[in-house]
Amino acid sequence: MQDLQIPEDLMIEIAARLPAKSVMRFKCISKFWSSLPLSTHFCNRFLTYQSQQPRFYMSLVHRLENTKSLLLSSTCPCPCPSSSLEFHQDLTIGGGMVGNLLRVLHGFICFTVKSEARIYNPSTRQLVILPCIQESFVKGYPHYFSLYFICHDPVSDQYKLLCVITALFSRQGLDEQEKEELASVPETISEHWVFVLEAGGSWKRVAEDFRTPHHPSRQQVTMNNVLYYMAFTDSSQTCVLVSFDIRSEELSMIKLPPPPGKRLALINYGGKVAVFDFSLLKENGLVDLWVVEHWRNKEWSRKTLFLQPCQMHLVTHCFFTAKGTTLKGQVLLVPQYLIPPFYFLCYDFQLNHLKKVEISGIPDHWFTMDSFFKSFDVEFMDPTENVKYLES
């Protein structure tokens, strides 16, 4: 009896519907299975079936002993509208990770260890350590910092890392003569570098003709092949919105409408980039939503919402940080401090409604640990898993 052969394209469709853990386990079966994480076609098909299963990730960082740091994942595929969520998967890797620089995209997690960029895939357990930028002029200054953004170009199917290196030169404490002597020295200097995550990749400087130095914040959002992040252009803290075209690697900038508050977040509001200002949420339940209607014309629209009085008790006893949006456009508000009982809030703009989501699964000793020794960060990841193998 002749053996039946399953067509390869059908095998790919079957494999694309499997969990990432199964795909990785079956790599030892045959050359076909071992080649799947290297196949762009298969990885794209796999993402197609995974895109509706986002997850919630939390990093717990021990500042003195990084090997004690943890990376946890939720069991719930969609935290809102559920009223509870449990972290039960420990995805910790050797070497630890810096939680307040955690970034996630398509199943990849970007973080830094001593300003060194790393990409981690929880599904495959692959860890990519990127080389340091050696030719930076800004790094010659005594006080500089680097901030990384991970993004994806769907046209070329390339994953890229954008690094913004900034040096700040403060004039505080100088007398008038010293200030006059240093008048020609800019207060802010910045450079932009891009690393394409592919075989033989290296850092290259981009947007060298962009003449507005700035120091970026960690607030970012990506849509329509453009990465947006907030930044400040000078010591007076002029707040701006910067766009990075992932394909052309060009930059542009617009100012935020005055006066911007102190608690701001970038979000995706119905396919448009928007600034969520919740500076007055704790005091009087007010939030402002500034939406970019036309980038080139620098046109903004404003929407003001007042929280329902019956929900004010949810926000009056805690300071929150906004951590992006869910698939339904709800903003995630996470407490600024790790205090039990831990929870976060989902803010629905359409209903002007807050929903409390209780968190469990965080080891108890993290709550009792002195705040000096710990930090944490949370991210909402969509999709959950990615079996792509990154070459660098």
C-alpha positions in Angstrom: 0.0 0.0 0.0 1.4 3.4 -1.1 2.1 5.8 1.8 0.0 8.9 1.7 1.9 12.2 1.6 0.3 15.3 3.1 1.1 18.4 0.9 3.5 20.8 2.5 1.2 23.8 2.2 -1.4 21.8 4.1 1.2 20.9 6.8 2.0 24.5 7.2 -1.6 25.4 7.7 -2.0 22.7 10.3 1.2 23.7 12.1 0.2 27.4 12.1 -2.8 26.5 14.2 -0.8 24.8 16.9 0.4 26.5 20.1 4.0 27.9 20.0 5.1 25.4 22.6 4.1 22.4 20.3 5.8 23.9 17.3 9.0 24.3 19.2 8.7 20.7 20.7 8.2 19.2 17.2 11.4 20.8 15.8 13.3 17.5 16.6 10.9 15.4 14.4 12.2 16.3 11.0 13.9 19.0 8.8 10.4 20.3 7.9 9.5 21.1 11.5 13.0 22.4 12.4 12.8 24.8 9.4 9.4 26.4 10.4 10.8 29.1 12.8 13.1 30.2 9.9 10.3 30.4 7.4 8.9 33.9 6.9 5.7 32.5 5.3 5.0 30.1 8.2 5.7 32.8 10.9 3.3 35.2 9.2 0.6 32.5 8.9 1.2 31.6 12.6 0.7 35.3 13.6 -2.6 35.3 11.6 -4.1 32.7 13.9 -2.5 34.1 17.1 -3.5 37.8 16.6 -6.7 37.5 18.6 -5.1 36.2 21.8 -3.2 39.0 23.5 -1.7 38.5 26.9 -0.5 40.6 29.9 3.1 40.6 30.9 4.8 41.9 34.1 8.4 42.3 35.0 9.6 42.5 38.6 13.1 43.8 38.9 15.5 43.5 41.8 17.7 46.5 41.5 20.6 45.0 43.4 20.5 41.4 42.4 19.2 41.2 38.8 19.2 37.4 38.8 16.3 37.6 41.3 14.2 39.5 38.7 11.1 37.8 37.3 9.1 38.0 34.1 5.5 36.8 34.5 2.7 36.2 32.1 -1.1 36.1 32.5 -3.3 33.1 31.9 -6.2 35.2 30.7 -6.0 35.9 26.9 -8.0 39.1 27.3 -7.8 41.0 30.6 -10.8 43.3 29.9 -13.7 42.5 30.3 -12.6 39.9 32.9 -12.6 41.2 36.5 -9.6 39.2 37.5 -6.3 38.1 36.1 -3.6 35.6 37.3 0.1 35.7 36.6 1.1 32.0 36.7 3.7 31.6 33.9 7.3 32.3 34.9 9.2 33.3 31.7 12.3 34.5 33.5 15.6 34.4 31.7 19.1 34.4 32.9 20.7 37.8 33.5 17.5 39.6 34.6 15.8 42.5 32.9 15.1 46.2 33.5 11.4 46.4 34.0 10.9 50.1 33.4 12.3 49.8 29.9 10.1 46.8 28.9 8.7 47.0 25.4 6.7 44.4 23.5 5.8 43.8 19.9 4.5 40.8 18.0 5.6 38.4 20.7 9.1 40.0 21.2 10.2 41.7 24.3 12.8 44.5 24.2 14.7 45.4 27.3 18.1 46.7 28.4 20.8 45.6 30.8 23.3 48.4 31.5 22.2 50.3 28.4 22.7 47.2 26.3 19.7 46.3 24.1 18.3 42.8 24.2 15.4 41.1 22.4 13.7 38.1 24.0 11.1 35.8 22.6 9.2 34.0 25.4 7.8 31.4 23.1 11.1 30.2 21.6 13.3 31.4 24.6 15.6 33.0 22.1 17.7 35.9 23.5 19.4 38.3 21.1 22.0 40.6 22.5 22.6 43.6 20.3 26.1 45.2 19.9 26.8 48.5 21.5 26.8 51.7 19.4 30.5 52.6 19.1 30.5 55.7 16.9 28.1 57.9 18.8 29.2 61.5 19.3 26.7 62.0 22.2 28.3 59.2 24.2 31.3 61.5 24.6 29.3 63.6 27.0 29.5 62.8 30.7 25.7 62.6 31.2 23.8 60.7 28.4 21.1 58.0 28.2 19.8 55.7 25.6 16.2 54.7 24.9 15.1 51.9 22.6 12.0 51.4 20.6 11.2 48.1 18.7 9.1 48.4 15.5 8.1 46.4 12.5 8.1 47.3 8.8 5.3 45.2 7.2 6.3 46.1 3.7 9.8 44.5 3.9 8.8 42.3 6.9 11.7 43.7 8.9 12.0 44.2 12.6 13.9 47.3 13.6 15.3 48.8 16.8 15.3 52.6 17.0 17.8 54.0 19.6 17.6 57.6 20.7 20.8 58.8 22.5 20.5 62.0 24.4 22.9 64.2 26.4 21.6 66.9 28.7 23.8 69.9 29.7 22.2 71.7 32.6 23.1 75.3 33.4 21.7 75.1 36.9 24.2 76.2 39.5 26.3 78.2 37.1 27.0 81.9 37.6 26.3 84.5 34.8 29.8 84.5 33.5 29.9 80.7 33.1 26.5 80.8 31.4 27.7 83.4 29.0 30.8 81.3 28.2 28.7 78.3 27.5 25.9 80.1 25.6 26.9 78.4 22.3 26.7 74.9 23.9 23.2 73.4 23.3 21.3 72.2 26.4 20.2 69.0 24.6 22.0 66.9 22.0 20.4 63.8 20.5 21.2 61.1 17.8 19.0 58.5 16.2 20.3 55.0 15.3 18.6 52.0 13.7 19.4 48.3 13.9 17.7 45.9 11.4 17.2 42.5 13.1 18.6 40.4 10.3 21.8 38.4 9.6 24.8 40.8 9.5 22.8 43.6 11.0 24.6 46.7 12.4 23.8 50.1 13.8 23.4 52.9 11.4 22.8 56.6 12.1 19.6 58.0 10.6 17.9 61.4 10.3 21.1 63.3 10.6 19.5 66.4 9.1 16.8 66.4 11.8 17.9 69.6 13.6 15.7 69.5 16.7 17.4 67.8 19.6 15.2 66.2 22.2 15.1 63.7 25.0 12.4 61.1 24.5 10.0 59.7 27.1 9.0 56.1 27.3 5.5 56.8 25.9 5.1 55.3 22.4 2.5 53.9 20.0 2.9 52.4 16.6 0.2 52.6 13.8 0.1 52.8 10.0 3.9 52.0 9.7 4.8 55.0 11.9 6.2 54.9 15.4 5.2 57.9 17.6 6.8 58.9 20.9 6.7 61.9 23.2 9.7 64.0 24.0 11.0 67.2 25.5 13.1 69.7 23.5 14.8 71.8 26.1 15.2 72.6 29.8 11.8 74.4 29.8 10.2 71.0 29.2 8.5 71.9 25.9 6.6 68.7 25.2 6.4 67.4 21.6 5.2 64.5 19.6 7.8 62.8 17.3 7.0 60.5 14.4 9.4 58.0 13.0 8.5 56.5 9.6 9.6 52.9 10.0 10.0 52.4 6.2 11.8 55.6 5.2 13.4 56.1 8.7 12.6 59.8 8.6 11.6 62.0 11.6 9.1 64.8 12.0 7.7 66.6 15.1 4.8 68.7 16.3 4.2 70.5 19.6 1.5 69.3 22.0 -1.3 71.8 22.6 -0.6 74.0 25.6 -0.7 73.5 28.5 0.2 69.8 28.6 -0.3 68.1 32.0 2.2 66.1 34.0 0.6 62.7 33.5 0.4 62.0 29.8 0.2 58.8 27.7 0.2 58.1 24.0 -2.6 55.8 22.8 -4.3 54.6 19.6 -7.7 56.2 19.5 -9.7 54.7 16.6 -6.7 54.5 14.4 -5.4 58.0 15.2 -2.5 58.9 17.5 -3.8 60.7 20.6 -2.4 62.1 23.9 -4.3 60.9 27.0 -4.0 63.6 29.7 -5.1 62.2 33.1 -3.3 64.7 35.3 -6.6 65.7 37.0 -8.1 62.2 37.2 -7.3 61.7 40.8 -8.3 65.2 42.0 -11.6 65.8 40.1 -12.1 62.9 37.7 -11.3 64.9 34.6 -9.4 63.5 31.6 -8.5 65.2 28.3 -8.1 63.4 25.0 -6.1 65.3 22.4 -6.3 63.6 19.0 -4.1 64.4 16.0 -6.5 65.0 13.2 -4.0 66.2 10.6 -0.2 65.8 11.2 1.2 68.1 8.5 -1.3 70.9 9.4 -0.7 70.3 13.1 -4.4 70.0 13.7 -5.6 68.6 17.1 -9.1 68.0 18.4 -9.9 67.9 22.1 -12.4 65.7 24.0 -12.9 66.2 27.8 -14.5 63.5 30.0 -15.6 63.6 33.6 -15.6 60.3 35.5 -18.9 59.2 37.0 -19.1 60.2 40.7 -19.8 56.6 41.7 -16.4 55.5 40.4 -14.2 58.2 41.9 -13.3 55.9 44.8 -11.3 53.8 42.3 -8.8 56.6 41.6 -8.6 58.8 44.7 -6.3 56.6 46.7 -3.6 55.8 44.2 -1.5 57.4 41.4 -1.7 55.6 38.1 0.4 55.2 35.0 -1.2 54.6 31.6 0.1 51.5 29.8 -1.4 51.5 26.3 -4.8 50.2 25.1 -6.6 46.9 24.7 -7.9 45.6 21.4 -11.2 47.4 22.1 -9.5 50.7 22.7 -9.7 50.7 26.5 -6.8 52.5 28.3 -5.0 50.4 30.9 -4.2 52.4 34.1 -1.7 50.7 36.4 -0.8 51.8 39.9 2.5 53.6 40.2 3.5 51.5 43.2 3.5 47.8 43.9 1.1 47.6 46.9 -1.3 44.8 47.8 -4.0 44.2 46.8 -2.7 44.9 43.3 -5.0 45.7 40.4 -5.3 47.8 37.3 -8.2 49.8 35.7 -9.6 49.6 32.2 -11.0 53.0 31.0 -13.6 52.8 28.3 -13.8 56.1 26.4 -17.0 55.2 24.7 -18.9 54.4 27.9 -16.9 56.7 30.1 -16.5 53.8 32.5 -13.8 52.3 34.6 -13.5 48.6 35.2 -11.3 47.2 38.0 -9.2 44.1 37.3 -7.7 42.3 40.3 -4.3 40.7 39.9 -3.1 37.5 41.6 0.0 35.4 41.2 2.6 37.9 42.3 5.0 36.4 44.9 4.2 37.9 48.3 7.8 38.9 49.1 7.7 41.5 46.3 5.0 43.4 48.2 7.1 43.5 51.4 10.4 44.3 49.7 11.6 47.9 50.2 10.8 50.1 47.2 14.4 51.1 46.9 15.3 47.5 45.9 12.5 46.9 43.4 10.8 48.2 40.3 8.1 46.8 38.0 6.5 47.3 34.7 3.6 45.8 32.8 2.8 45.5 29.1 -0.2 44.4 27.1 1.1 42.2 24.3 -0.7 41.4 21.0 -0.4 38.8 19.7 0.6 36.4 22.4 3.1 34.1 20.7 5.6 34.3 17.9 7.8 31.4 16.7 10.0 33.5 14.4 13.7 33.1 14.8 15.6 36.4 14.8 18.9 36.5 13.0 21.4 39.2 13.9 
